[in-house]
Amino acid sequence: MMMGVSRMSDAAAKAKKRSLTPKKKEVFLADFADTGNVTRSARKMEISRMTVYEWIEKDPDFKTKFEAARDEALDLLEAEIQRRGFEGTPKTFYGKDGNVRSEVQEYSDTLAIFFLKGHRPDKYKDRVEQEQKGGLEITIRDLRGERENKG
């Protein structure tokens, strides 16, 4: 070690990474709004996902911004689900020679169904109807007396 230069302890280095710097939080939130994935966004910031959850727990302003970023990410996901379900995605088929044989637009019925269930649950939710026929008989016995006689 050189004279006058000291190394930061591991604990101090970890504390620095977890530090509540506004810039670090803003960069995390911007990435999280794009990805919707806490782990991936935390890794980009070189922090643990637990640090993010500590920020949420200890900083009400960060928690509010985190929830807004999560909503933004979910809006992007919802738009992608709608696009794949209703606009489709191009699919290219190639021949053995490697040349394009045909191109078609592929749609996802499953994504379309989930989109409709989420936006119109009154109309598209799963329904279960149960009907019971016949009577119901209930028998109640007092077992206290039987226990006393066995003793």
C-alpha positions, 0 to 999 in steps of 0.5 A: 500500500502506498503512503497516505492512501488507505483502502476503503473497508468492505463494509464502507464500500457496501454502505457507499453502494447502498447510499441513498443518493438521489441520482442513483435512485433516479437512474434506477427508477428510469431503468426500472420503468423501461424493464419492470424488473427490479433485479435487472435494473439493480444490477445495472446500478451495481446494487443488490435488489435488497437495497432497492427494497430497503429504499422502498421501506425507508424512503416514502418519496422513493416508494411513491416514485417506484410505484409510478415506475412500476405502473409505467412498466406495466403500461409498456407490457400491456401495450406489447400484449395488445400489439402481439394479440391484435396487430401480430408479429411478422414471421418469416419462413425460409426454404432449404436454400436459405431464401425467404419462402413466405412471410405471415403475420402471427397473432397470439390468441392467448395474449388477446384473451388475457388482455380482454379478461383484464380490461373487461372482467365483467364480460370475459372473466372465467365463470363457475356456476355451482348448483346443489340439488337435494337436501342437506342433513346435519347430525350433531352429537354430544360427545361429552357424556361418552368421554365421562363414561369411558374414564 
